[in-house]
Amino acid sequence: MDRAVAIIPARGGSKRIPRKNIKSFHGKPLIAYSIETALNSQLFDKVIVSTDDSEIADIARKYGADIIKRPKELADDYTGTWDVIDHAIEELKKDGETFDFVCTIYATAPFLQSKYLKEGFEKLKNSDAINAFSATSMPFPIQRTFKIKDNRCEMFFPEYYSARSQDLEEAYQDAGQFYWSKVGQKSDEIFFGKDSIPIILPRYLVQDIDTLEDWERAEVMYEVINRTRDADREK
């Protein structure tokens, strides 16, 4: 039987939004949404929070997660997510715990839904791919984007200046919610390459939360989504 573990990286040193991972978001610590959705999906044999911070650890335990203490050298601004995941997998192995699948879930994903986690797991499990991850479509054709240089505009792709939007190929981006992988299998490709399956989320469920402006936007989005859901239930 396939065993799966969810690992939620959550360090304590967020600078742009202090204590972001446990800051109250509509009445609950932000990390609680990721923990609860992972548990409610019933996909995982364990839901782990990897953290260097005792307060985050206490809150994560309260909402049902197990804890792996992360060393300081894996808790700075330059530590890669996959280093944190590899550390957690190795710590679990020391306790005799082995898994076939690992799902990295960000602590800043209040719009995460179980059905997309399940879709990613099923598609990965039944394929020869190594990874599956959340993605969403770009809201505007990337071929018509431009940069600003010396207070002037310069198109990245000037050959598409006169092209109609509907004639341009659609582009996608990382939705920043979850990343499934087969444990022990490595790819020579970058993560967003041929060994990964994108799980497409609607754009209204995707919002990075890196700045206070992002936070405020996410709170408004969450309120609107839940108000709409409640109205649909009452019909």
Backbone as JSON, one array per atom type, in Angstrom:
{
  "sequence": "MDRAVAIIPARGGSKRIPRKNIKSFHGKPLIAYSIETALNSQLFDKVIVSTDDSEIADIARKYGADIIKRPKELADDYTGTWDVIDHAIEELKKDGETFDFVCTIYATAPFLQSKYLKEGFEKLKNSDAINAFSATSMPFPIQRTFKIKDNRCEMFFPEYYSARSQDLEEAYQDAGQFYWSKVGQKSDEIFFGKDSIPIILPRYLVQDIDTLEDWERAEVMYEVINRTRDADREK",
  "N": [[0.84, -1.2, 0.0], [0.56, 2.19, -0.86], [2.39, 4.71, 0.81], [2.09, 7.96, 2.07], [3.4, 11.17, 2.86], [2.84, 14.4, 4.16], [4.63, 17.37, 4.13], [5.16, 20.37, 5.69], [6.9, 23.19, 5.35], [7.98, 25.62, 7.66], [9.43, 28.2, 8.75], [10.6, 30.47, 11.34], [11.47, 33.02, 10.71], [10.27, 35.07, 9.05], [10.4, 38.07, 7.21], [9.2, 40.2, 5.67], [6.5, 40.01, 6.27], [6.11, 39.89, 9.44], [6.22, 37.0, 11.51], [4.59, 35.55, 9.85], [3.65, 32.91, 9.22], [2.11, 32.12, 11.38], [0.43, 34.19, 11.85], [-2.75, 35.67, 12.43], [-5.36, 34.76, 10.32], [-8.36, 35.44, 9.17], [-9.28, 34.59, 11.68], [-7.83, 32.31, 12.38], [-4.55, 30.85, 12.84], [-2.38, 31.26, 10.06], [-1.02, 28.97, 9.1], [-2.64, 26.94, 9.96], [-4.63, 26.4, 8.09], [-3.39, 24.98, 6.01], [-2.52, 22.69, 7.4], [-4.99, 21.6, 8.34], [-6.38, 21.11, 5.92], [-4.7, 19.22, 4.72], [-4.91, 17.1, 6.6], [-7.68, 16.6, 6.51], [-7.96, 15.66, 3.94], [-7.3, 13.01, 4.02], [-5.28, 11.66, 2.78], [-2.78, 11.21, 3.75], [-0.33, 9.47, 5.66], [1.12, 10.67, 7.59], [1.22, 14.05, 8.74], [3.45, 16.55, 8.66], [5.11, 19.26, 10.21], [7.88, 21.12, 9.47], [10.06, 22.93, 11.31], [11.94, 25.63, 12.83], [11.1, 26.94, 14.98], [9.73, 27.37, 18.15], [7.21, 28.35, 18.91], [5.72, 28.19, 16.54], [5.81, 25.42, 16.3], [4.3, 24.61, 18.55], [1.74, 25.63, 17.9], [1.26, 24.28, 15.51], [1.13, 21.62, 16.44], [-1.19, 21.84, 17.97], [-3.12, 21.99, 15.98], [-2.98, 19.51, 14.9], [-0.7, 18.48, 13.6], [2.41, 16.63, 13.28], [5.79, 17.23, 14.43], [8.93, 18.15, 13.09], [11.99, 19.1, 14.13], [13.85, 21.68, 12.85], [17.22, 22.26, 11.95], [19.3, 25.17, 12.6], [20.92, 25.87, 10.43], [19.36, 25.25, 8.29], [17.41, 27.14, 8.19], [17.59, 29.72, 7.24], [17.49, 32.69, 5.1], [18.35, 31.73, 2.69], [18.06, 29.06, 2.38], [17.06, 26.28, 0.52], [13.84, 24.96, -0.41], [13.78, 22.22, -1.05], [15.97, 21.18, 0.28], [15.11, 21.32, 2.89], [12.97, 19.53, 2.79], [14.3, 17.13, 2.15], [15.82, 16.84, 4.46], [13.78, 16.41, 6.36], [12.69, 13.97, 5.43], [14.87, 12.29, 5.82], [15.1, 12.42, 8.61], [12.71, 11.19, 9.34], [13.22, 8.62, 8.35], [15.17, 7.78, 10.17], [13.6, 7.22, 12.31], [12.44, 4.95, 11.48], [10.45, 5.32, 9.62], [9.2, 5.14, 6.44], [8.35, 6.3, 3.15], [6.38, 6.37, 0.14], [5.5, 8.5, -1.32], [5.84, 12.03, -1.19], [4.43, 15.09, -0.2], [4.94, 18.36, -0.52], [3.68, 21.07, 1.16], [2.85, 24.42, 1.22], [2.96, 26.69, 3.98], [1.53, 28.94, 3.68], [-1.02, 28.84, 2.39], [-4.0, 29.36, 2.27], [-6.08, 28.89, 0.52], [-5.96, 26.33, -0.31], [-7.26, 23.24, -1.44], [-8.71, 20.05, -0.78], [-9.52, 18.47, -2.94], [-7.85, 19.08, -5.07], [-5.36, 18.32, -4.12], [-5.86, 15.56, -4.02], [-6.31, 15.04, -6.73], [-3.77, 15.57, -7.77], [-2.28, 13.56, -6.49], [-3.46, 11.17, -7.48], [-3.05, 11.39, -10.25], [-0.26, 11.45, -10.37], [0.46, 9.02, -9.17], [-0.51, 7.19, -10.99], [1.08, 7.38, -13.24], [4.16, 7.77, -15.17], [5.51, 9.94, -14.4], [7.46, 12.05, -12.18], [6.86, 14.09, -10.47], [4.1, 16.16, -9.31], [2.26, 19.15, -9.38], [0.72, 22.2, -8.13], [-0.71, 24.53, -10.36], [-1.51, 27.44, -12.33], [-3.3, 29.38, -14.8], [-1.87, 32.15, -16.62], [-2.98, 35.51, -16.19], [-2.78, 37.28, -18.27], [-1.51, 37.63, -21.6], [1.76, 36.51, -21.81], [3.41, 37.11, -23.89], [3.0, 39.71, -24.55], [4.06, 41.29, -22.62], [6.12, 43.77, -20.92], [9.2, 45.38, -19.96], [10.52, 47.97, -17.8], [12.81, 50.36, -18.51], [15.11, 52.78, -17.73], [12.98, 54.51, -17.28], [11.38, 54.08, -19.48], [9.51, 52.06, -21.83], [10.06, 48.66, -22.77], [9.45, 46.0, -24.76], [9.35, 42.49, -24.03], [8.88, 40.67, -26.03], [8.74, 41.98, -28.8], [7.85, 41.3, -31.31], [5.3, 40.41, -31.06], [3.65, 42.55, -30.74], [1.44, 43.52, -32.24], [-0.2, 41.34, -32.22], [-3.25, 39.52, -31.71], [-4.77, 38.85, -28.56], [-6.16, 36.42, -28.32], [-4.93, 34.86, -30.18], [-2.53, 34.11, -29.19], [-0.37, 31.79, -27.52], [-1.4, 30.13, -24.56], [-0.11, 30.69, -21.3], [1.31, 29.37, -18.24], [1.67, 29.32, -14.64], [3.45, 28.59, -11.58], [1.42, 27.75, -8.86], [2.0, 27.75, -6.2], [1.11, 26.16, -4.0], [1.08, 23.25, -3.52], [3.3, 20.39, -3.87], [3.78, 17.42, -5.15], [5.85, 14.49, -4.95], [7.57, 11.56, -6.01], [9.1, 9.55, -3.7], [12.59, 9.13, -3.47], [13.05, 9.15, -6.17], [14.66, 10.9, -8.69], [14.9, 13.63, -10.96], [16.49, 14.67, -14.01], [15.62, 16.94, -15.05], [14.51, 20.4, -14.66], [12.14, 21.36, -12.07], [9.77, 22.33, -13.18], [9.37, 20.87, -15.61], [9.51, 18.19, -18.07], [9.09, 15.96, -16.48], [7.13, 16.47, -14.69], [3.73, 16.83, -13.63], [1.28, 19.21, -14.2], [-1.23, 20.46, -12.06], [-4.1, 22.02, -12.63], [-5.33, 24.93, -11.23], [-8.13, 27.1, -10.65], [-7.83, 30.63, -11.23], [-8.88, 32.25, -9.23], [-8.39, 30.95, -6.88], [-5.8, 31.31, -6.24], [-3.14, 32.97, -4.75], [-0.24, 34.59, -4.01], [1.37, 35.18, -0.89], [3.28, 37.35, 0.1], [3.75, 39.98, 0.77], [2.39, 42.72, 2.73], [0.35, 43.87, 1.26], [-0.33, 41.73, -0.4], [-1.33, 40.05, 1.58], [-3.61, 41.43, 2.5], [-5.15, 41.4, 0.18], [-5.53, 38.65, -0.11], [-7.11, 38.11, 2.15], [-9.48, 39.45, 1.51], [-10.19, 38.03, -0.82], [-10.58, 35.48, 0.28], [-12.77, 35.92, 1.95], [-14.76, 36.62, 0.09], [-14.91, 34.27, -1.46], [-15.85, 32.41, 0.45], [-18.26, 33.6, 1.17], [-19.66, 33.4, -1.22], [-19.75, 30.61, -1.45], [-21.29, 29.93, 0.78], [-23.7, 31.14, 0.05], [-24.39, 29.6, -2.16], [-24.91, 27.16, -0.93], [-27.23, 27.71, 0.42], [-29.13, 27.87, -1.51]],
  "CA": [[0.0, 0.0, 0.0], [1.36, 3.41, -0.96], [2.4, 5.57, 1.99], [2.35, 9.35, 1.7], [3.61, 12.12, 3.95], [2.8, 15.82, 3.85], [5.62, 18.14, 4.88], [4.88, 21.79, 5.61], [8.02, 23.97, 5.87], [7.49, 26.84, 8.32], [10.45, 28.78, 9.62], [10.1, 31.58, 12.13], [12.12, 34.3, 10.43], [9.69, 35.87, 7.96], [10.77, 39.48, 7.42], [8.27, 41.17, 5.08], [5.31, 39.92, 7.13], [6.62, 39.23, 10.64], [5.47, 35.86, 12.08], [3.56, 35.31, 8.83], [3.09, 31.56, 9.23], [1.13, 31.95, 12.47], [-0.39, 35.4, 11.93], [-4.17, 35.34, 12.33], [-5.99, 34.96, 9.02], [-9.78, 35.13, 9.38], [-9.55, 33.94, 12.96], [-6.97, 31.16, 12.65], [-3.18, 31.01, 12.32], [-2.35, 30.95, 8.63], [-0.57, 27.6, 8.88], [-3.71, 25.99, 10.32], [-5.39, 26.03, 6.9], [-2.65, 23.92, 5.31], [-2.56, 21.48, 8.23], [-6.34, 21.03, 8.36], [-6.72, 20.58, 4.6], [-3.94, 17.98, 4.55], [-5.51, 16.06, 7.44], [-9.03, 16.3, 6.04], [-7.89, 14.96, 2.66], [-7.11, 11.59, 4.34], [-4.3, 11.11, 1.85], [-1.45, 11.13, 4.34], [-0.06, 8.69, 6.87], [1.59, 11.67, 8.55], [1.32, 15.45, 8.33], [4.61, 17.03, 9.4], [5.59, 20.63, 10.06], [9.31, 21.27, 9.71], [10.23, 24.31, 11.8], [12.98, 25.96, 13.79], [10.47, 27.9, 15.89], [8.95, 26.63, 19.16], [5.82, 28.81, 18.89], [5.1, 27.56, 15.38], [5.67, 24.0, 16.62], [3.17, 24.45, 19.48], [0.5, 25.89, 17.17], [1.08, 23.17, 14.56], [0.65, 20.46, 17.21], [-2.58, 22.11, 18.35], [-4.0, 21.74, 14.84], [-2.93, 18.1, 14.53], [0.51, 18.07, 12.87], [3.62, 16.23, 13.97], [6.84, 18.23, 14.27], [10.35, 17.85, 12.93], [12.79, 20.28, 14.47], [14.77, 22.0, 11.77], [18.44, 22.92, 12.45], [19.43, 26.58, 12.23], [21.53, 26.02, 9.1], [18.31, 25.06, 7.3], [16.32, 28.07, 8.52], [17.92, 31.11, 6.87], [16.83, 33.2, 3.89], [18.92, 31.15, 1.48], [17.83, 27.62, 2.38], [16.09, 25.84, -0.47], [12.75, 24.12, 0.1], [14.05, 20.78, -1.19], [16.9, 20.81, 1.35], [14.27, 21.13, 4.08], [12.21, 18.29, 2.61], [15.24, 16.01, 2.25], [16.14, 16.7, 5.88], [12.63, 15.8, 7.04], [12.6, 12.57, 5.0], [15.95, 11.56, 6.49], [14.75, 12.31, 10.02], [11.67, 10.16, 9.43], [13.88, 7.32, 8.15], [15.85, 7.44, 11.42], [12.57, 6.67, 13.19], [11.87, 3.77, 10.84], [9.3, 5.71, 8.8], [9.51, 5.31, 5.02], [7.18, 6.73, 2.39], [6.47, 6.28, -1.31], [5.19, 9.82, -1.88], [5.9, 13.18, -0.29], [3.77, 16.28, -0.71], [5.32, 19.62, 0.13], [2.57, 22.03, 1.18], [3.29, 25.67, 1.83], [2.19, 27.13, 5.15], [0.82, 30.16, 3.29], [-1.94, 28.39, 1.34], [-5.35, 29.26, 2.84], [-7.05, 28.49, -0.51], [-5.71, 24.93, -0.64], [-8.44, 22.38, -1.38], [-8.39, 18.62, -0.79], [-9.77, 17.83, -4.23], [-6.69, 19.26, -5.94], [-4.35, 17.42, -3.57], [-6.22, 14.21, -4.46], [-6.08, 14.96, -8.17], [-2.33, 15.47, -7.97], [-1.82, 12.24, -6.04], [-3.94, 10.13, -8.39], [-2.39, 11.52, -11.55], [1.14, 11.08, -10.23], [0.52, 7.6, -8.85], [-0.87, 6.4, -12.18], [1.89, 7.85, -14.36], [5.61, 7.59, -15.02], [6.08, 11.23, -13.97], [8.1, 12.04, -10.86], [6.27, 15.16, -9.66], [2.85, 16.81, -9.7], [2.24, 20.38, -8.58], [-0.36, 23.14, -8.42], [-0.39, 25.56, -11.34], [-2.67, 28.2, -12.79], [-3.03, 30.11, -16.05], [-1.53, 33.56, -16.49], [-4.16, 36.32, -16.51], [-2.52, 38.17, -19.41], [-0.51, 36.98, -22.46], [3.14, 36.9, -21.47], [4.09, 37.59, -25.1], [2.8, 41.15, -24.68], [4.59, 41.98, -21.43], [7.27, 44.64, -21.17], [9.95, 45.84, -18.8], [10.74, 49.41, -17.78], [14.24, 50.65, -18.48], [15.32, 54.23, -17.8], [11.64, 55.12, -17.29], [10.76, 53.84, -20.78], [9.04, 50.69, -22.0], [10.75, 47.78, -23.72], [8.76, 44.72, -24.78], [10.15, 41.28, -24.05], [8.65, 40.02, -27.32], [8.15, 43.04, -29.63], [7.24, 40.72, -32.52], [3.88, 40.13, -30.81], [2.97, 43.8, -30.38], [0.16, 43.65, -32.95], [-0.94, 40.08, -32.2], [-4.45, 39.47, -30.89], [-4.58, 38.01, -27.37], [-6.71, 35.08, -28.54], [-4.05, 34.13, -31.09], [-1.28, 33.81, -28.51], [-0.4, 30.56, -26.73], [-1.63, 30.39, -23.13], [1.01, 30.37, -20.42], [0.92, 28.96, -16.89], [2.65, 29.61, -13.6], [3.38, 27.85, -10.32], [0.4, 28.31, -7.97], [2.6, 27.89, -4.88], [0.34, 25.52, -2.93], [1.56, 21.91, -3.17], [4.25, 19.77, -4.79], [3.91, 15.98, -4.93], [6.99, 13.83, -5.56], [7.84, 10.16, -5.67], [10.29, 9.52, -2.84], [13.71, 8.35, -3.97], [13.23, 9.31, -7.61], [15.16, 12.21, -9.05], [14.85, 13.96, -12.38], [17.54, 15.55, -14.53], [14.93, 18.14, -15.51], [14.03, 21.32, -13.64], [10.86, 20.88, -11.56], [8.73, 22.67, -14.15], [9.82, 20.25, -16.85], [8.74, 17.09, -18.64], [8.82, 14.92, -15.5], [6.13, 16.98, -13.74], [2.35, 16.98, -14.08], [0.63, 20.39, -13.59], [-2.62, 20.36, -11.64], [-4.52, 23.39, -12.91], [-6.27, 25.55, -10.31], [-8.69, 28.37, -11.12], [-7.03, 31.76, -10.75], [-9.43, 32.87, -8.02], [-7.9, 30.22, -5.71], [-4.34, 31.45, -6.2], [-2.64, 34.27, -4.32], [0.98, 34.62, -3.22], [1.27, 36.03, 0.29], [4.66, 37.74, 0.39], [3.76, 41.34, 1.28], [1.15, 43.09, 3.42], [-0.67, 44.07, 0.23], [-0.78, 40.37, -0.75], [-2.12, 39.55, 2.71], [-4.93, 42.09, 2.49], [-5.87, 40.89, -0.99], [-5.92, 37.27, 0.19], [-8.22, 38.14, 3.11], [-10.68, 39.83, 0.76], [-10.52, 36.9, -1.68], [-11.1, 34.39, 1.12], [-14.11, 36.31, 2.4], [-15.68, 36.54, -1.06], [-15.07, 32.85, -1.81], [-16.69, 31.76, 1.44], [-19.6, 34.17, 1.08], [-20.28, 32.78, -2.4], [-19.99, 29.19, -1.14], [-22.44, 29.88, 1.71], [-24.91, 31.49, -0.7], [-24.72, 28.45, -3.0], [-25.47, 26.12, -0.07], [-28.57, 28.11, 0.85], [-30.08, 27.82, -2.64]],
  "C": [[0.88, 1.25, 0.0], [1.23, 4.25, 0.31], [2.8, 6.97, 1.56], [2.51, 10.21, 2.95], [3.49, 13.53, 3.4], [3.82, 16.53, 4.73], [5.38, 19.62, 4.62], [6.07, 22.56, 6.19], [7.5, 25.29, 6.47], [8.55, 27.38, 9.27], [9.9, 30.03, 10.32], [10.57, 32.95, 11.71], [11.57, 35.1, 9.28], [9.91, 37.35, 8.23], [9.72, 40.45, 6.88], [6.93, 41.18, 5.81], [5.74, 39.17, 8.38], [5.66, 38.17, 11.17], [4.34, 35.43, 11.13], [2.88, 33.95, 8.98], [2.04, 31.34, 10.32], [0.32, 33.22, 12.71], [-1.86, 35.02, 11.71], [-4.74, 35.74, 10.98], [-7.44, 34.5, 9.14], [-9.99, 34.23, 10.6], [-8.71, 32.73, 13.3], [-5.54, 31.46, 12.19], [-3.11, 30.54, 10.88], [-1.98, 29.5, 8.36], [-1.67, 26.57, 9.14], [-4.48, 25.52, 9.09], [-4.7, 24.9, 6.14], [-2.7, 22.61, 6.08], [-3.93, 20.82, 8.15], [-6.73, 20.43, 7.01], [-5.97, 19.28, 4.34], [-4.55, 16.84, 5.35], [-6.88, 15.64, 6.9], [-9.03, 15.55, 4.71], [-7.79, 13.45, 2.85], [-6.17, 10.89, 3.36], [-3.02, 10.67, 2.55], [-1.4, 10.26, 5.58], [0.47, 9.59, 7.97], [1.52, 13.05, 7.91], [2.35, 16.1, 9.25], [4.79, 18.53, 9.16], [7.07, 20.65, 10.41], [9.57, 22.72, 10.09], [11.4, 24.42, 12.75], [12.42, 26.72, 14.97], [9.53, 27.17, 16.86], [7.48, 27.07, 19.17], [5.06, 28.21, 17.7], [4.86, 26.08, 15.67], [4.46, 23.77, 17.53], [1.83, 24.63, 18.76], [0.22, 24.75, 16.19], [0.58, 21.92, 15.27], [-0.82, 20.63, 17.59], [-3.54, 21.77, 17.23], [-3.8, 20.34, 14.24], [-1.7, 17.62, 13.8], [1.55, 17.51, 13.82], [4.73, 17.22, 13.62], [8.18, 17.58, 14.01], [11.11, 19.15, 13.17], [13.85, 20.5, 13.41], [16.02, 22.69, 12.33], [18.57, 24.34, 11.89], [20.01, 26.76, 10.83], [20.54, 25.77, 7.97], [17.13, 26.02, 7.53], [16.67, 29.52, 8.19], [17.24, 31.47, 5.56], [17.27, 32.49, 2.61], [18.71, 29.63, 1.39], [16.76, 27.26, 1.35], [15.04, 24.91, 0.14], [13.12, 22.65, 0.05], [15.08, 20.31, -0.19], [16.13, 20.51, 2.63], [13.51, 19.81, 3.98], [13.11, 17.08, 2.76], [15.62, 15.77, 3.71], [15.01, 16.0, 6.62], [12.5, 14.32, 6.7], [13.66, 11.73, 5.71], [15.66, 11.39, 7.99], [13.67, 11.26, 10.24], [12.27, 8.76, 9.27], [14.57, 6.86, 9.43], [14.88, 6.82, 12.42], [11.88, 5.45, 12.58], [10.68, 4.05, 9.96], [9.75, 5.91, 7.35], [8.22, 5.56, 4.25], [7.46, 6.58, 0.89], [6.29, 7.64, -1.98], [5.34, 10.87, -0.79], [5.2, 14.35, -0.97], [4.21, 17.48, 0.11], [4.15, 20.58, 0.02], [3.06, 23.3, 1.86], [2.36, 26.07, 2.98], [1.3, 28.32, 4.83], [-0.18, 29.86, 2.18], [-3.36, 28.25, 1.88], [-6.41, 28.85, 1.82], [-6.87, 27.04, -0.94], [-6.98, 24.11, -0.47], [-8.04, 20.91, -1.55], [-8.53, 18.01, -2.18], [-8.59, 17.98, -5.18], [-5.49, 18.45, -5.44], [-4.6, 15.99, -4.06], [-5.97, 14.02, -5.95], [-4.6, 14.8, -8.47], [-1.8, 14.1, -7.61], [-2.22, 11.15, -7.03], [-3.22, 10.19, -9.72], [-0.92, 11.11, -11.48], [1.28, 9.57, -10.03], [0.32, 6.73, -10.08], [-0.09, 6.82, -13.42], [3.35, 7.49, -14.15], [6.3, 8.92, -14.7], [6.67, 11.08, -12.57], [7.44, 13.03, -9.92], [4.89, 15.55, -10.19], [2.69, 18.03, -8.81], [1.08, 21.28, -9.01], [0.12, 24.23, -9.36], [-1.67, 26.31, -11.7], [-2.29, 28.97, -14.05], [-2.68, 31.56, -15.75], [-2.74, 34.4, -16.89], [-4.01, 37.19, -17.75], [-1.45, 37.51, -20.27], [0.91, 37.45, -22.14], [3.88, 37.45, -22.68], [3.94, 39.1, -25.27], [3.26, 41.93, -23.45], [5.8, 42.82, -21.8], [7.96, 44.96, -19.85], [10.11, 47.35, -18.89], [12.23, 49.66, -17.58], [14.45, 52.14, -18.7], [13.99, 54.98, -17.99], [10.97, 55.05, -18.66], [10.4, 52.36, -20.9], [9.88, 49.94, -23.03], [10.09, 46.41, -23.67], [9.75, 43.55, -24.75], [10.05, 40.59, -25.42], [7.99, 41.03, -28.28], [7.48, 42.5, -30.9], [5.75, 40.42, -32.33], [3.08, 41.39, -30.49], [1.58, 43.9, -31.01], [-0.69, 42.38, -32.92], [-2.18, 40.2, -31.32], [-4.22, 38.5, -29.72], [-5.03, 36.58, -27.62], [-5.86, 34.24, -29.48], [-2.74, 33.69, -30.43], [-1.43, 32.57, -27.62], [-0.54, 30.89, -25.25], [-0.42, 29.94, -22.33], [0.5, 30.1, -19.01], [2.03, 29.29, -15.91], [2.43, 28.7, -12.4], [2.35, 28.52, -9.41], [0.87, 28.37, -6.52], [1.81, 27.26, -3.74], [0.91, 24.16, -2.54], [2.43, 21.34, -4.28], [4.41, 18.29, -4.39], [5.2, 15.48, -5.59], [7.03, 12.37, -5.14], [9.15, 10.1, -4.9], [11.36, 8.62, -3.46], [13.92, 8.44, -5.46], [13.63, 10.76, -7.91], [15.1, 12.4, -10.56], [16.04, 14.83, -12.77], [16.96, 16.87, -15.02], [14.74, 19.12, -14.35], [12.63, 20.89, -13.23], [9.73, 21.16, -12.54], [9.12, 22.16, -15.53], [8.99, 19.03, -17.19], [8.43, 15.98, -17.65], [7.77, 15.34, -14.47], [4.77, 17.16, -14.4], [1.75, 18.23, -13.42], [-0.83, 20.08, -13.26], [-3.18, 21.78, -11.69], [-5.61, 23.85, -11.95], [-6.88, 26.79, -10.97], [-7.95, 29.54, -10.5], [-7.57, 32.36, -9.46], [-9.01, 32.13, -6.74], [-6.4, 30.37, -5.52], [-3.96, 32.86, -5.8], [-1.35, 34.07, -3.53], [0.76, 35.52, -2.02], [2.68, 36.36, 0.75], [4.75, 39.13, 1.01], [2.45, 41.61, 2.02], [0.02, 43.33, 2.43], [-1.23, 42.71, -0.23], [-1.71, 39.82, 0.32], [-3.53, 40.13, 2.67], [-5.78, 41.6, 1.32], [-6.38, 39.47, -0.72], [-7.09, 37.23, 1.17], [-9.53, 38.48, 2.41], [-11.14, 38.66, -0.13], [-11.16, 35.77, -0.88], [-12.52, 34.69, 1.57], [-15.13, 36.18, 1.27], [-15.95, 35.09, -1.43], [-16.02, 32.16, -0.84], [-18.1, 32.3, 1.45], [-20.36, 33.55, -0.09], [-20.63, 31.33, -2.13], [-21.2, 29.06, -0.22], [-23.75, 30.18, 0.98], [-25.35, 30.32, -1.57], [-25.36, 27.34, -2.17], [-26.91, 26.41, 0.32], [-29.61, 28.02, -0.27], [-30.86, 26.52, -2.63]]
}
